[in-house]
Amino acid sequence: MSDVCPASVLSNWTKEVPRHSKLRSIQIYGRGRAQAYRDWERAGGVAVTTYETVGTIDMTKGHRFDLLVVDEAHYIKNEEAQRSQNVRQLCAKTDRVLFLTGTALENKVDEMISLIWVLQPNVAKQVQGYTFMASAPQFRMKVAPVYFRRKRVDVLKELPDKIEKEEWCNLSPYEERVYESAVLNRDYALSRRVSWNVDDLRNSSKAKRLLELVEAAEEDGRKVIVFSFFLDTAQKICNFLGQRCMPPINGSVPPSRRQQIIESFDSAPAGSVLMCQIQSGGTGLNIQSASVVIICEPQFKPSIENQAISRAYRMGQNRNVFVHRLLCVNTVDEKVMDMLYKKQQIFDAFADKSEAAEAQKDMMIDDKSFGKIIEEEISRIKKKNGSVN
C-alpha cells in the first residue's frame, strides 16, 4: 500500500497509520528516501511519500500496490503537470485507488472529471457532456458511484465540541542545522523554539503549516488564535502573516489596549489571526469569535495550555473548536510530548486514589527533566553525525 500526500502532512500520515491499523508505515522522503524505498519493497507496509518524491523514485517497477491513497487529490487536477503524471502512473499499478480532498469540486466540474477519469473512465465518459448541469440531480446521480462527499456541516454534527490534532512537521536540512546547533550548545530556550528559530519564517516548516491552517480557516469562515511561549516567536509570526494578524498580546500590553485588540479581532473577517504570548493571552480573555487554536510548541505546564484553549472553547462559543499543536519529528518536541503523555498516564492511574490529585494536575516538566531531554538529543545528534565525543 502507498500513500501520496503534501510534505506538510507527511509526518501526520506516518504516525496515524500504525495508530489506527496493524500496518507499519515507512516514510519515503528526503535524503534517505532510496534506502527507505528498498526497506518498504522488502518488508511491505504503507509507503508514505510526497508528490515531489514520486518524481524521483520509480515506484511503478516490478510490482502492484494493494491500495493507493492520494491525499489532497486536487493537487493532481491538472493533467499536464509533472506531479499529476507521476501520480497517475502509480494509479495504473493498482486496482484500488482512493482520492481524498477537503476542497469541494462541484464548482469546477472539468477538474472533477479529470480526477474521475483516473478512477472510473466509464463514469467520466457519461458525465463529460453534462458539465453545464453540475448542480443538477442527474449529474449527481451519475457521479455517485465514485464520489462521496460529506459536507463539513454534516461532519461537525458527529464530532466532539473540541477536536485536537498534532501537526507533525519535518525539518528541512537548513532547519536541522539550526536546531542541532542550539541543542549542542545546550541552549534550552533556543532548542525549544524548533523551526521558529530560523532567520526567515519562509524557511520554517512550522510556519508553512501554520499558514496552511490559517488559509483553511479562512475558507471555512473561521478565525484563529495562535499561542507561543516565546516573545520573539510571536513577533516573527506577526511579521510573517502580515495584515491578517492583529498586534500581538503579551505581558507589556496594558488591559485597555488588549481589549481594543480583541474588539478589532472580533469584528475582523474570517482568516484573521490573534497572536498571543501564552502566559499573557492564555488567561482572563474571552475570544469566542475564534474557533481555531494553534499552539506553536509543547508547553512544559499543561494547565497553561488548557487555559489558553479555554479562551475560545468556553460558554458562548457556538462552533466546534479545532486545536492544532505544531510539532517537529526527531526533536525535543517529540520527547517533551512523550514525557507529558507518560505523566498523564500516571496521573490518570492514581488521581482517584490520591489525596493530592489536585496538586498533580500541574504535571510540569522542570529544567532538570528538560536537561535530560537535551542530553539525550545531544547523544542522538552526535551518533547521527558520526561523532562519539
N, C-alpha and C positions, 0 to 999 in steps of 0.2 A: 504494500500500500504506500501511496505517496501523497503528500500534501504540499501544495504550492501556495505561497502567501506573500504579502509585502514584508520587507525586512522589519518593519516596525512592530509586527505581531509574531515574528518568528519564534522568539523565546516563549511567548504565551502558548503557542501551539505545542512546542516541545514539552512544556511542563504539563499541559492539560491532557495530552494523550494518555500517559500512564496513570494519571489521576482518575480518569473515567473509563479505563479499559484495562485489559490484561496485556496489552501490546506495549512493547518498548518503543521509544521514539529516538531517532538518530538525526541530529541537526547537521545538514549538509550545507555548509556556508563558510565563507572566509578562507583563511589560509590553509586550514586542514580539510577542506571540502573533498579533495580527491581521496584521501585515506578514509574519511567518514563514508564516502560513497562505496568504497570497497568493503568496509565493515558491514554496511547495510546489505550489499549484494550477497555477502557470505552468511550473515546471521538473520536477515529478514527484519520485520518490524515495520514501523512507519517512518519513511524518509520525509523529513520536514525541510523544505528548501524555499528559496525565493525565486521570483520571476527572473531576476538577473542571473542567478546561479544556473538556472536551467539552460541558459545560453552558453555556459562554459563547460558543462559536463553532458556527455551523450548518455542520457538515461533511457534511451529507446533501444539500446543494443542488447540483443540476446535473450530478452525475457519480457513477459507481460505483467502488468500490475493487476492485483485483485480489485483495487479501487483507487481512483484518483480524485482527490478533493481539491478544488481550486477556490481559495478564499478571495474575497473582493474581486469576483469574476468580471466585474465591469472594466477591470484593467485591460482585458483582452478583447474588448468590443471592436477595436479597430483591426480588421483582418490584415492590413498592410504592415502593422507594427511588428518588429522582430520578436518581441516577447510574446505577442499573440501567436505567431507562427511556431515558436518554440513550444509553447504550452499545448497548442493544438496537435503537434506531433506526438506529445505524450498521450493525449486523449485517444489517439488511434491505437495505442498499445494496451487498452483495457476495455472491457465490456461494461464497466461501471464507472460513471463519471458524475460527480456532484459539484455543481456550481453554487457558491454561496455569495450573497451580496446584500448589503443593507441599503443599497441605492435602488430606489424604485425605477422600474424600467418601462412601464407602460407609456410614459410620456415621450419616450424616444424609441419608437417601435422598431425602426431599422436596426438599432443597436441590439435590441432584444432578439430580433430574428437572427441576427448574426451569431448570437450565442446558441440559439435553438438549432441552427444548422449543425453545430458540433454534437449536440445531444441527441436530437431526433430529426434527421433530414426530411423524413416524410411529413412531420408536423410543420417544419419550416416551409415546405412547398405549399402546404394547404393555406398557410396564413400570409404568404408573401404578397398576395394580391389584395389583401384586406387591411393594409396599414392605415388607410384613411378612417377605419372604423375601430380603432384600437380600444375605445372605451365601450364598444357595443357588446352585448351579451354573446353574439355569435363568435366574436374574436376570442373572448374569454373562454368559451367552451372549447374552441379548437386548441388553445394553448394549455388547457387544464392538465393534459397527460404529462406535461414536462415542467409545469410552472406552479409552484406552491408559494403563495405569498401570504405572510402573516403581517397584518398592519400593526404598527407599533402600539396603537391604542388597544388592540386586542391582546397583544403580548403583555402589556403592562397590567392588565386585569389579573393575570396569573402570577405575577411576580410579587415578592415581598415589598414592603414600603421602602426599604433601604437595600440597594444592590451594590455589593462591594466587589472590586476586581483588582487583582495585582497585574500591573502592566510591566512585564519584564522586557528590558531593552538589552541590546548587545553593544558594548563599547567598540568604537572604531579603533584602529591601531593608534591613531593620534591620542584619542581619549585614554586609551590604555596606558600609554607612556606617561601622560599627565597624572593619572591615578596612581600608577606604581611609584612614581617619584614621591608623591605625598606619603604613601604608605612606608616606603623605605626610609624616609626622613622622620618617620613616626610623628607626623603632623596630624593629630587626631581630628581637628576641625576641618582641615582641607580634605582628609580622607573621607569624611562623611559627605562632603559635597561632590559625590560621584557624578560625573558628567556635567555638572553645573560649573566646575572649576576650569573649564576651557576659556580661552580669551574671547571667543566669539560663539554665541549660542547657536549660530547656524551650523556649527560643527558638533553640536551636542545631541546625542541620541535621545535623551530625555526631553529636550526642548522640541525636537521634531515630533515626538509622540504627543507632547503637550499641545502643540499646535493642531495636530490631527483631532484630538479630543475636543478642543475649542471649536474647530470648524464643524465637527459633527453636532456639537451642542447648538450651534447657530442654526444648522439645518433643521434641528428638531424644536426650534423655538425656545431654547433654554439659555440660562446664564450660568456663569461659572465662578466659583471661589477657589483660589489657589493658595495653599498654605506652605510655608517653608520655615524652618527653624532659623535660617541664616539671613541676615540683613542684605548682604551683597547678592545672594541668590535672588531675593525678592526684587532688588533693583534691576538686576540683569534681565529678569523675566519681564518686568515692566518695559524696559527698553526694547526687548525682543518683540513683544506683542504690539508695541506702538499705541495707536489711538484707540484700539479696542479695550485697552487696560486702564482702569481707574488709577489715580495716585495711590501708592501703597500705604497700608495701615500698619504702623509699627509703634513702638513704645514712645517715640518722640512726638507723635501726632496727638494733640490735645482732644478731649472728648467732643468739643463743639465741632472741630474740623472733621473728626471721624463721622459724626452724624451727617455732615454735609456730603462727605464722600459716599456714604451709604444711600442717602436720598438720591444722589445723582445716579448711582448704580441701579436703584430701584426703578428709575424712570428710563434707563438706558435700553437700547434694543437687544434682541437675542444675540448671543455670541459675545456679549460684553464680559469682561473679566475683572474681578475684585481680587487684588493681590494683598495677602496679609502675612505678617510675621506671626507664627502660630502662637507664641506666648502672649501676644498683644491682641490679635484679632480672633483668637480662639475662645475668648470668654466675653460675656457681657454684651454681645451684639446679637440682634435678631435680623437675619438676612434671608427670609423665606422667598425672596424673589429669585434666588439661585437654587437650582436643583441638581447641579453637578459640582462635586467637590474633588479637587485634585491635590494630593499630598506629595510633595517633591522628594522626600527622603524619609526613611523609617525614623520614628520618634523613640527616644530612649524611655519615655514615660507614656505608656498607652493612654492614661487618663487625659493627658493633654490633647492627644489626637482625637479621642472621643468627644471632648468638649468642643473641639474645632468643628467636627462633623455636625454637632448639635446646633451650630449657628444656622444651618439650613434645614436640618432634619429635626423639626420641632413643631409645636402647635401652631397652626396657621399655614403650614405647608400643604398645598393641595396637589402636589405632584410627587411621584416617586423620586427618591434621591439616589443618584449614582455617585459612588465613591471610587476614585481611581488612585491607586498607590503606584508611583513611578519608581521602578527598581531596576538595578542592573545585575546581570548574572556574573558570577565569578568576581564578586566584590564584597566589601563589608556589608552592603545591603542584604545580601543573601544570608550571611552569618548572623546579623542582627535579627532578621526575621525568624530564623531558626531558633535563636535563643528566646525571643519573645514567645514563640509558639510553645516551646517546652515549658516556660514559666507559666503560661496559660493552662497547659495540661495539668501541671502540679496544683495550681490554684483550683481548677475545676474538680480535681480529685479530693481535695481536703477542705474546701471552703465551707461545706455544710457542717463539718465536724469541728472546725476551728473557731475558737472564741475571737481570734484575731483576723477573721475573714475580711472585715472592712479594711484593715491595715494592709492586707495582702493585695488589695485591688491595684495598688500602685506598684506594679511589678517592674520597677525601674531598672534599666541597665546602667550601672555606675561606671566611672572611669576605669576602675580595676578590671571589670568584665570586658569593657571595650578594649583595654590594653591587651588582654589575652587574644581578642579577635585580631588586633593589629599584628601581634607576633605570629599568629597562625598564617595571616596573609603574607607576611614577610617571608616565611618559610616556603609558602606555595610559590611566590613570585620568584624567589631565588632558584627553586627547583625547576620551574618552568624555563627560566633563562639560563639554566646550566651552571649556576653558581651555588656552592655549598658554604661559602664564607658568611 
